[in-house]
Amino acid sequence: MIKVIEYASFASDIFVLPTAVTKIQSLIKDDSSSMDDFARVVKFDPTLSAQLLKIVNSPMYNFRNPVDSISRAVKILGTKSVYDLAIGYGVSAAFTDMDKHTIDLDRYWEYSVRTALFAKYWAEKLSLHEPERFFTAGLLHNIGELVVVRKTPEIALACSRFRTDQQPWEKQIEVMGYTYKDVTETLLKVWEIPAGIIECIKPIHDSPQTIGSIDSKVMQLAYHQALLETYPLFMNDITELPEQYAFSIGISAKALDDSIEHNRFRILTIVSLFMTNSFVSM
């Protein structure tokens, strides 16, 4: 049986983060770095610059006036938010050449972006620290699936054949002995992604009764909401879970419905920022 670290090592060798992302990682560790330093690094990467401006001007933020420069984007968002968004885009850009016969990549990104949007939405509603890290955690929480698809497509296919009375992660344990989340967590550590993002993801499949962190409870809620919105015909046996997770952190059923409506009109635009020619079910 392949070990988790083998998948992570494989991925770190063939999937390379953009140079701009690694430079921003260095800046975030340097207390003497300024906003101008961050803006300068982003400007040197035309693709990252274009994507950051698209994200800032998207329905994800709804700023009243257009943000037309990288310098202004950095000042408005702050360096930490720019860093988190750059990581999200950089990792998604690293995983573009995948076997479409093994995975529906459009649906994969739809699900990942839904998780990201729900996570950021609740982080803002609950006034949690640095909402952008929740968006990045949601976007990346299942990147381990793409690693497994690339290295061992036959195992990924076996994991995709979960029953209606199973959650996807339960089938992954049945097949591999661990989950895609475990592969994700290990890879993000190898890539030195901030611990705050990894810690949000780490207990995503644990029982809510065992989780004390509000950050992780928000991620669990976002995860299950995204599953039901993306795979409504196959997730009938977990339809009550989002309400259970919501009630455990004081969120009402009405607020849950509002979150779905809020993000339903944003999903198409946001997916297009991370995956070209994406089809999104509405």
Secondary structure, DSSP 8 states (H G I E B T S, - for coil): ---HHHHHHHHHHH----HHHHHHHHHHH-TT--HHHHHHHHHT-HHHHHHHHHHHTSTTT--SS----HHHHHHHH-HHHHHHHHHHHHHHHHS----TTT--HHHHHHHHHHHHHHHHHHHHHTT-S-HHHHHHHHHHTTHHHHHHHHH-HHHHHHHH---TTS-HHHHHHHHHSS-HHHHHHHHHHHTT--HHHHHHHTTTTS-GGG---HHHHHHHHHHHHHHHHH-TTT-GGGTTHHHHHHHHTT--HHHHHHHHHHHHTTHHHHHHHHSTT-----
